[in-house]
Each structure stands twice: as C-alpha cells, then as structure tokens.
Amino acid sequence: MNSTPLAGSTAVVTGAGRGFGRAIATALVGAGARVVGVARTRAALDQVRESLDPFDTGAFVPFAADATDPNVTGLVLDEYRPNLLVLNAGVSPLSRPLHHHTWETFSAPWHVDVKQAFHWTREALLTPLAPGSLVVALSSGAAVMGSPISGGYAGAKATVRFVMEYAADESERGGLGIRFTAVLPQLTPATELGERAVAAYAARAGVDVETFLKERGPGSPRSGWARRSSPWRRIRRRRARPPCSPPPDSSQYPDEPRLDHASAPLPHSPSPPTPAV
Ligand SMILES: NC(=O)c1ccc[n+]([C@@H]2O[C@H](COP(=O)([O-])OP(=O)(O)OC[C@H]3O[C@@H](n4cnc5c(N)ncnc54)[C@H](OP(=O)(O)O)[C@@H]3O)[C@@H](O)[C@H]2O)c1
C-alpha cells in the first residue's frame, strides 16, 4: 500500500498553529503532501514546522498571516497553487448568554469564520484552482444543533456550510472541476476552542465537565437520537431559571457595556413601580 498517497500535492491549512488545524497538517504531511500552514502566531507555526519537518525540507511551510485578509488569500493561492485547501481557522466565541453579548462579540464568528470562507472560496473559483482540487471548510455541529451561549457562532457556521454549497454549484456550472465541501465536527474539549466551550456549557448546566460530556453522548447532529436528546434541551431541563434572570456571577463579564440588571431591566421586564411623591 502507498504510504504517501498525497506525494506531489500541495495543501494550504488555515489555523495550522494548534488544534484541529495542526492535526490536519500533521496527517497531510504524513501522507506526503507539502503543507502551507497559515496562522497569525509565528511561534506556534515554527513549533509545528520543527515537529513535522525538523530538517526543513519544505514539507511544512509556515505562513504567518491573518486568514481573513483577502490580500493573504491572493498571495497564498498565486504562490503555492494548492490542490487542497482546508479552511479551518476560526475565532473562539465568547461563551455568554445571548443578552450578555454585544453586537461585536455576537458577530465575531462572522468576521472571521464566514469572512475567511467567503474570500478563499471566491479566490479559488476566480483563480481558478486546478480541476480536481478540493476545498474543505470547517463548519460545526452547531450549524445544525445551535449553540445557545456562543453568540452568532452557530449561524456563522451554517453560513460557512452554505458558502461551500454555493461554491460547489458555481464550480459545476462553470465546469471548473473544483470540489467544495464542509465538515461538521462535534464539540470536543481536545482543542483550546473546544475546551473553553465545554467548560462554559458544563458550568451553565451546573455539572462538571466529565458529567457534561457523558450526558451529551456521541450522537451525530443528524441522528434522531441527537434531535430528541439535544444537549441544550437537557441543560434547560436541569436549570429552570427565569429566562432573563442574571447569571449566577455577573462579574464574569467585566467588559460588558450596559446590561446591568440592577439598573437596566430588559424591555419586557415589568416596569419598576413609580415612586410615590
Ligand atoms: N474544537 C471543537 O470542539 C470544534 C467543534 C466544531 C468545529 N470546530 C471548528 O474547527 C476549527 C478549528 O477549531 P479548533 O478547536 O482547532 O480551534 P483552536 O484550537 O482555537 O485553533 C484555532 C486556530 O486558528 C488560528 N486562527 C484563528 N483566527 C485566525 C485568523 N484570523 N487567521 C489565521 N489563523 C487564525 C489560530 O491561530 P492564531 O490565533 O495564531 O491565528 C489557531 O491556530 C474552527 O473553525 C472551529 O470553529 C471546532
């Protein structure tokens, strides 16, 4: 069996400095591909290179840059002409109830995850990449299940999935032969982003991380089991707080701009009694 089936091919992996991106880069280098790893932190990319390509043969090329910058997209595709593009970089969303988000924190995943998918996909179609090339974007199970304390994350990931579907359609209509697909991983504490989110959801459910993971189970977002036993439903059952009551410790959101529950009731809260004069 060929142990390097991807020999001679070039892959670009965004967010290759840690987490899924680093794991994907490791697998691709192992399969013989040259990998260009994009992330903003040069030191993390250098560590990946030292581990995957200690003799600096060019098997892993660190490219320190912001993957949402359209100039970066153009530069990387023009210079490396990849036949595999893995759009993995993503912002770690703030874990807060909806009304403790600002518009800026709520929309952050749109400004990173969706923006990245848009620029790279557009450039892949316009360049165009060679026929037979593959573009894979990291969406999330949240695109199907929702993600109630992650602001606009679930919607952004659903849009990433749509962007890939639209691009696949354009590729077919234009006879380009480029394949586009999205993958929808489930929440896992195995990465920085996932560890933070799992801890926040466990705290919201009032259980420890281990119990949360056990109760959440292995159901796929598409399975009937997962729909029936959505973790968010079970979390809601466990925790019957009134919907707009303050979280247990409001001081956990120190930079929050305005929603001080003592002084700013939500619009549908009963009006405070008019003081007697
Ligand atoms: N972990 C999970 O449970 C889970 C589940 C479903 C989907 N996902 C998705 O899988 C992807 C990877 O997640 P992960 O858990 O591996 O995250 P992670 O551990 O936080 O790693 C994210 C990587 O993306 C890079 N990155 C972030 N913003 C960037 C930008 N603007 N430009 C370039 N690189 C950027 C980070 O490096 P720098 O900060 O140095 O740039 C880092 O290398 C994300 O799209 C995430 O939404 C994760």
The ligand as an SDF file (V2000), in Angstrom:
LIG
                    3D

 48 52  0  0  0  0  0  0  0  0999 V2000
  -12.9850   22.2600   18.9030 N   0  0  0  0  0  0  0  0  0  0  0  0
  -14.2510   21.9990   18.6580 C   0  0  0  0  0  0  0  0  0  0  0  0
  -14.9570   21.4350   19.5110 O   0  0  0  0  0  0  0  0  0  0  0  0
  -14.8570   22.3700   17.3260 C   0  0  0  0  0  0  0  0  0  0  0  0
  -16.1040   21.8320   17.0120 C   0  0  0  0  0  0  0  0  0  0  0  0
  -16.6640   22.1660   15.7800 C   0  0  0  0  0  0  0  0  0  0  0  0
  -15.9970   22.9900   14.9030 C   0  0  0  0  0  0  0  0  0  0  0  0
  -14.7980   23.4940   15.2450 N   0  0  0  0  0  0  0  0  0  0  0  0
  -14.1250   24.3680   14.2720 C   0  0  0  0  0  0  0  0  0  0  0  0
  -12.8780   23.8020   13.9440 O   0  0  0  0  0  0  0  0  0  0  0  0
  -11.9480   24.8380   13.6310 C   0  0  0  0  0  0  0  0  0  0  0  0
  -10.6830   24.6640   14.4460 C   0  0  0  0  0  0  0  0  0  0  0  0
  -11.0410   24.7390   15.8060 O   0  0  0  0  0  0  0  0  0  0  0  0
  -10.0250   24.4050   16.9890 P   0  0  0  0  0  0  0  0  0  0  0  0
  -10.8650   23.8820   18.0790 O   0  0  0  0  0  0  0  0  0  0  0  0
   -8.8730   23.6380   16.4840 O   0  0  0  0  0  0  0  0  0  0  0  0
   -9.5740   25.9100   17.3890 O   0  0  0  0  0  0  0  0  0  0  0  0
   -8.2720   26.4410   18.1480 P   0  0  0  0  0  0  0  0  0  0  0  0
   -7.6400   25.3800   18.9530 O   0  0  0  0  0  0  0  0  0  0  0  0
   -8.6830   27.7040   18.8190 O   0  0  0  0  0  0  0  0  0  0  0  0
   -7.2730   26.7960   16.9400 O   0  0  0  0  0  0  0  0  0  0  0  0
   -7.6310   27.8080   16.0390 C   0  0  0  0  0  0  0  0  0  0  0  0
   -6.5020   28.0550   15.0650 C   0  0  0  0  0  0  0  0  0  0  0  0
   -6.9470   29.0550   14.1310 O   0  0  0  0  0  0  0  0  0  0  0  0
   -5.9810   30.1160   14.1000 C   0  0  0  0  0  0  0  0  0  0  0  0
   -6.6710   31.3610   13.7740 N   0  0  0  0  0  0  0  0  0  0  0  0
   -7.6700   31.9670   14.4640 C   0  0  0  0  0  0  0  0  0  0  0  0
   -8.0160   33.1060   13.8460 N   0  0  0  0  0  0  0  0  0  0  0  0
   -7.2200   33.2280   12.7530 C   0  0  0  0  0  0  0  0  0  0  0  0
   -7.0870   34.1890   11.7210 C   0  0  0  0  0  0  0  0  0  0  0  0
   -7.8520   35.2880   11.6680 N   0  0  0  0  0  0  0  0  0  0  0  0
   -6.1660   33.9930   10.7550 N   0  0  0  0  0  0  0  0  0  0  0  0
   -5.3710   32.8930   10.7910 C   0  0  0  0  0  0  0  0  0  0  0  0
   -5.4530   31.9390   11.7340 N   0  0  0  0  0  0  0  0  0  0  0  0
   -6.3640   32.1230   12.7050 C   0  0  0  0  0  0  0  0  0  0  0  0
   -5.3320   30.0880   15.4750 C   0  0  0  0  0  0  0  0  0  0  0  0
   -4.0200   30.6230   15.4700 O   0  0  0  0  0  0  0  0  0  0  0  0
   -3.6930   32.1780   15.7250 P   0  0  0  0  0  0  0  0  0  0  0  0
   -4.5130   32.6060   16.8950 O   0  0  0  0  0  0  0  0  0  0  0  0
   -2.2220   32.1580   15.9670 O   0  0  0  0  0  0  0  0  0  0  0  0
   -4.0540   32.8980   14.4670 O   0  0  0  0  0  0  0  0  0  0  0  0
   -5.2400   28.5770   15.7090 C   0  0  0  0  0  0  0  0  0  0  0  0
   -4.1190   28.0570   15.0470 O   0  0  0  0  0  0  0  0  0  0  0  0
  -12.6740   26.1550   13.8960 C   0  0  0  0  0  0  0  0  0  0  0  0
  -13.1900   26.6650   12.6930 O   0  0  0  0  0  0  0  0  0  0  0  0
  -13.8010   25.7530   14.8230 C   0  0  0  0  0  0  0  0  0  0  0  0
  -14.9010   26.6340   14.7850 O   0  0  0  0  0  0  0  0  0  0  0  0
  -14.2040   23.2070   16.4390 C   0  0  0  0  0  0  0  0  0  0  0  0
  1  2  1  0
  2  3  2  0
  2  4  1  0
  4  5  1  0
  4 48  2  0
  5  6  2  0
  6  7  1  0
  7  8  2  0
  8  9  1  0
  8 48  1  0
  9 10  1  0
  9 46  1  0
 10 11  1  0
 11 12  1  0
 11 44  1  0
 12 13  1  0
 13 14  1  0
 14 15  2  0
 14 16  1  0
 14 17  1  0
 17 18  1  0
 18 19  2  0
 18 20  1  0
 18 21  1  0
 21 22  1  0
 22 23  1  0
 23 24  1  0
 23 42  1  0
 24 25  1  0
 25 26  1  0
 25 36  1  0
 26 27  1  0
 26 35  1  0
 27 28  2  0
 28 29  1  0
 29 30  1  0
 29 35  2  0
 30 31  1  0
 30 32  2  0
 32 33  1  0
 33 34  2  0
 34 35  1  0
 36 37  1  0
 36 42  1  0
 37 38  1  0
 38 39  2  0
 38 40  1  0
 38 41  1  0
 42 43  1  0
 44 45  1  0
 44 46  1  0
 46 47  1  0
M  CHG  2   8   1  16  -1
M  END
$$$$
